[in-house]
């Protein structure tokens, strides 16, 4: 009889609702059962040995080893705490329910699971703020102590294709099912990407986009891999895959043989491969280098469909050059207000060594075109071995350099139109010492 009376007193201490509540209304904790009880502690009551409570009129239950209920409606859970509602499951070593803010403060090996998407959050300290009328329309979660999220977006495919974003940070906040903020050595990893930064925002809802700031690094890990850095990186997603990446302020991209720097660099991705790279700047020109070419301009565009470079377009004080000559250290170059370089698949060489070199060298330059105040500098190989190359400098309204078909990338002809001027120096054969 004493146990029954004590349980009745405990139930009375937990505010009851006059009518059944609807989901999203404030929780009024109600005792369901307790296997044992301990007594009265001033204005508070406690029970132990296995206790179940619920939010009256709602599909919300709490199981714990022992509980202390306070007169203001707050509840302490000790030993363990299992919280369940229609969308969320929380497990922790202990917890505290704050009635005034509708918050479950979970502590010690906390696991929060989204029952609809399968997303999980683990950490030592996690606060769950449930939706409540007049307070918030979506659930919010705050976590510190370097929590870890395995995040499935709301549009994830079937079980065989599901793959989460693994997000780790010193502190993480989420709202609803689509918004996540993280701060302090943030990491985002999945099979197709690896990103790092001091802070991060990810929205897989309406915008399907994210932002990294504070020394961010973004790496694409598919077959067409790249590494991009900058002061700020914004990215968008489509069908749970990278759609575009934009780095601002001191942007730096490394992809295949190209090393590109600019104020801003943008990457477009389709079918898990980089399709186009755009670079531009105001403080300084965009500049790209590879083992075979150099290019700089106010803005640059690289077309790379099917993971293959097909064209480079340079606009605004544009300059494109070949690799430096091994003997004299000079570069052949073409400049103008705009320069376009077209590439084609490299023709196979007939020798075994040539075939290996061609396979590693990437596409071959087929054509270079400069417009508006075009200028070119070329070194022309001599007909007689041992002689120095001739040096040719030309200007015109437009200059086009056409390369011979094949792997060697030799000039076939040069076409100059409009106000043509030029000079060619033939140094001749050096005298014997």
Secondary structure as UniProt FT lines:
FT   HELIX           2..13
FT   TURN            23..24
FT   STRAND          29..41
FT   TURN            42..43
FT   STRAND          44..55
FT   TURN            56..57
FT   STRAND          61..69
FT   TURN            71..72
FT   STRAND          75..84
FT   STRAND          88..92
FT   STRAND          94..98
FT   TURN            99..102
FT   STRAND          103..114
FT   TURN            115..117
FT   STRAND          120..129
FT   TURN            133..135
FT   STRAND          140..144
FT   STRAND          148..151
FT   TURN            154..155
FT   HELIX           159..161
FT   STRAND          165..168
FT   STRAND          171..175
FT   TURN            176..178
FT   STRAND          179..190
FT   TURN            191..192
FT   STRAND          193..203
FT   STRAND          209..220
FT   STRAND          226..238
FT   TURN            239..240
FT   STRAND          241..255
FT   TURN            256..257
FT   STRAND          258..270
FT   TURN            271..272
FT   STRAND          273..280
FT   STRAND          286..289
FT   STRAND          293..297
FT   STRAND          299..303
FT   HELIX           305..307
FT   STRAND          311..322
FT   TURN            326..328
FT   STRAND          333..344
FT   HELIX           352..361
FT   STRAND          364..380
FT   TURN            385..386
FT   STRAND          390..403
FT   STRAND          411..417
FT   STRAND          421..425
//
